[in-house]
Amino acid sequence: MVYNSMKQQVDKGNSRVNGPDATVLEVDLPPLVAGTYHVYWKVLAKDTHVTEGDFTFAIQKKISHEQLTFSVPGTKPPQLQRAAA
């Protein structure tokens, strides 16, 4: 889930695992205005243990049609990637 600085959820509520790479979670976002955002994630691993975490990122100017992508700890560092157009 992605929240703005006013603690309002801003993602589209459609989080999912990336098909080819099970270590990548994705969620669609509307155009984001400048500000600070907080991501909270929680997943159930194949061995049934729960893994969760959070991180904060900032936008300096409005972006549109973005997709937030980050990896499960221990696999790759968290990252933000622009969605393919």
N, C-alpha and C positions, 0 to 999 in steps of 0.2 A: 504494500500500500504506500502511496506517495501523498504526503501532506504538505500544505503550504505553511507559512509562518503563523497563520491564524488557526492552525490545527484542523483545517478543513481538508478532507480527502479530495485530491484532484485527479487521480488516475481514473481510467474508465472501468475499473473493476473486472478486467479480463486477464488477470495474470495467468501465465502458463509457462511450461517448460519448453525451451526451444527444441524442436524435433531432432535435428542432427546432433545436438550437444546438450545432454541432460544436466550439465553443470550450469547452464545459462537459464535464468528466469527472465521473462519479458512481460511488460505491461504497456498498454497504449496510453498516451497522454494527450490532452488537448493542447492547443498552443499555450505555452507558459510565459507569463510576464516576468519581468526582472524580480528577483527575490530569492529567498532561501527556502529549500525544500528538504524534507526528511523522508527517507525511505525505511520502512520496516518490512521485513520479510520473514517467513516461517515456512519450512518445508518438511515433509516426511521422507526420510531416506529409504532406500531399498531394504535396509536391514531393520526398518521400522523405528529408528530413533529420530527424534525431532531436532532439527537444526534451525536456529534463528539468528537474526542479526539486524543491524540498522546502520545507516550512514546518512550524512547530510551533504547536499550540494547546493551551489548557488548559480543563478542565471543572471548575467549582467545586462542582457537585452532580450526582448521577446523572441521566442523561437516557435516554430510551428511544425506540426506533423513529426514529432519526435517519438522515439521509442527508447525507453530506459532499459538498459541491459546490464546485469551484473552477475557475478559468478558466486557460487557457494564457497565459503572460506576453505582454504586448503587446496583449492584447485587453481584458481587464477585470482589476481587482485581485482577488487571492484572496479568497474569501468562504465563509462557512459558512451554510448555509440549512437550516431545519427542513423535513423532508420533508412533503409534503401528506398529511394523514390520510385 
